[in-house]
Amino acid sequence: MNFRNLMVMPVLAMLAAGPALADKKPVPPGPHEAYGARAEIVIRDVPYVPGREHNPKLRLDIYSNPHEGLWPAVVMIHGGAWFKGTKSYDNKVFICQALAARGYVVFTIDYRLAPGTKLKGQAEDAMSAVIWVKEHAKEYGGDPARIGVTGGSAGGHLGALVAWASDDPYFVPTGRGESAVDSEVLAAALYYPVLDLDQTLRENTHHLTGLAHLLLVGSVGKRYREAIKHLSPSNELDASDPPTLFLTGDADELRLYPQSVEYAEKLKALGRDGRLFTAPGKKHGFTWQYWEPETLASVQAVVDLFDQYLKQP
């Protein structure tokens, strides 16, 4: 057995045994529609990377409702500890449907997972998806000039990179090396995101053993520091970043709530709109309980942000 397999096996066992950065799914008390979520139009498994149409992890689903004209668009990125997950996660589908019910066309993406694809490639997949939406949103009633991004957990981390690092030449969106279209967005709503990647990996060694090697560069030292410089959203923050909302439980067991508090304040200090939604007493992945008041209030906070920056002239 080679070294890489020795690293992969304990991480995969950890992911199977506990939440880490993956969401937990309880039994729901009723359908999404009972809680204000509705999407009459659902289109599944649309490829978003030119030349890689046969890769099932480079596809997206679209949620919308009948409408005239162009609605703002939102790109959703699922969580799952970077190693697992799907655009069909129930809590992400709920949020997609809830946004569709409030006048948005939502594009929810799959992306390639670790260990086969490290964080750089995952971020580049997400950026490529945004470019595809800009190129094709009109075909589905979406406005390519009004796009936001949202995501949870690992998807919140990738969403932060889309929002804050799309101008970093370190990233080349997957299959888009010659594209004249950028992956920048007008607003970001990040659920329990990893913002300081280095700190999160260090503070959660009991959950995340081996992740640094598998997710970053397969090495340590100088190469690790270079990767962290770009792959930690905390290092990409500047005064050009779009308005960003952080939605995190103050009992998040991965210690992510203080990061949301800190970076909301840092955005404000840069003269940008940094917002914090606190889910009192809630742990990581609280949106799986889509029927609970905290999740419903969080969706309204997301709508408020996007309405202001994607719907206002």
Residue, then its C-alpha position, 0 to 999 in steps of 0.5 A: m500500500n502506498f503512502r497516499n492510500l495510507m493517508v486517504m484511509p483514515v480520512l475517509a473513515m473519519l468522514a464516515a464516522g462523524p460530521a467533520l465538514a459534512d452536513k448531518k441529515p435528520v428526518p424532516p417533518g414535512p415537505h419543502e413547500a410547507y416552508g416557503a420553498r417552491a421550484e416548478i422548473v427543475i433541470r438536472d445534470v447540465p454539463y458546465v465545462p466545455g470538453r468535459e461533458h461526460n464527467p458527472k461531477l462537472r454538472l449542475d441543476i437549475y431551479s426556477n419558476p415561470h417568469e417573464g424577463l430575466w431574474p437574478a441568478v445564484v450559484m449554489i455550492h454544496g458541502g461535504a468536507w471536500f471529500k464527498g457531497t452532492k448538489s442533491y443534498d436536501n438542505k441545499v435543495f431546500i435553499c435553492q427552492a426557497l430562493a427560486a420562490r423569491g424570484y431567483v434562478v438558482f444553479t446548484i453545482d457538483y464539483r470534483l472531490a478529494p482526494g482525486t482533486k485538491l482544493k485548487g481544482q475544486a475552486e477552479d471548478a466552482m469558478s468555471a461554473v460561474i463563467w458558464v452561468k454568465e454565458h448561459a443564464k439567459e437560456y434559463g431566464g437568468d440575468p448574467a449581469r446579476i449573479g451571487v454565490t452561496g454555499g455551506s461548509a466546504g461549499g462556503h469555503l469554495g464560495a468565499l474563494v469565488a467571491w474574493a479570489s476570482d481575480d487571483p491569477y493562481f486560479v485558472p477556471t476549469g476548462r477556461g484557460e482562454s476565457a474572456v469571461d470572469s467568475e466574479v459575483l456581486a454578492a456572497a452568502l456563506y453558510y458556516p464557511v471555512l475562512d481561515l483554512d490554516q487555522t481550521l486545519r490546526e484547530n480541528t486535528h481530531h476531525l481533520t487528520g490528514l486533510a492538509h496533505l490530501l487537500l493542498v499540495g501533497s507536501v508540507g513546508k514551503r509548498y504548503r505555505e504557498a498553497i495556503k496563501h491562495l486557498s485560504p479565503s482569509n488571505e484574499l480579503d480586500a476592499s474590492d470584495p463583494p458584499t458578504l453575509f456569513l451565516t453560522g451557529d454560535a455552537d459550531e463544533l469546528r470553531l467556525y463561528p469566531q471566523s464569521v464574526e471576525y471577517a464580517e468585521k474585517l469587511k466592514a473595516l474595509g468599507r464593504d458590506g459585511r453581515l453576520f447571521t448568528a444561529p443561536g445554539k446551533k452547530h455545524g450544518f444547522t440548515w439540515q433542519y430546514w423547518e426550524p426557525e433558525t434556518l428559515a430566518s437565515v434564508q430570509a437574511v440571504v434573500d435580503l442580501f441578494d435582493q439589495y445587491l442583485k435586484q436593485p438597479 
